[in-house]
Amino acid sequence: MHCIQTVRFAEVLKHFEEHHPVRDDNMNAHARECMEKANELVHSEWAYVALDGEDARNIILPHHISEGGALPLIPPTGMTLRSAADKIREITAQAYAIANPACWKKLDYWRGRYDSPLFLSTVTVDHSDYRGVTLPPGALVHLDGLHRLIAWDLSGRFDSSGTENRALAYVAGFKSRNLGG
């Protein structure tokens, strides 16, 4: 992980709101609320970072019931991106798409669309999706971008090294947890 620069939370929110407007048909209000909670916990310490494939695959994803589909993807204890993508590969993408059409639609949308940053944190927030998640030291947890991450891993984005395989992210608590630089 490489820190590009430290940023103020106002800048993080501005970027989020420009690219992820809150509407009745999306979960952006939920993501914004989680970002605000993380911001309070880390005392407004944020950084804009570049993650390599290994960094990305080790991000902890919180509980996700697959948009109400038949196959819940991520248990209340959370799991790494690597494990979530492997779970879909094990049951096959086709079977997952049939069981979870709304979730699959989002995964399919983000496949190959690599221009959107992620929003991550070094701490879990007080929300039902995160209550069962325990972060190992130095781990990052997802706040926004779950479908992007999974779609990118399934499409092979993180399979090799190089700048084209990196993901950009805003990370809450980067300085306070001394994750890198």
Secondary structure, 3 states (H helix, E strand, C coil): CEEEEEECHHHHHHHHHHHCCCCCCCCHHHHHHHHHHHHHHCCCCEEEEEECHHHHHCCEECCECCCCCCCCCECCCCEEHHHHHHHHHHHCHHHHHHHCHHHHHHHHHHCCCCCCCEEEECCCCCCCCCCCCCCCCCCCEEEECHHHHHHHHHCCCCCCCCHHHCEEEEEECHHHHCCCC
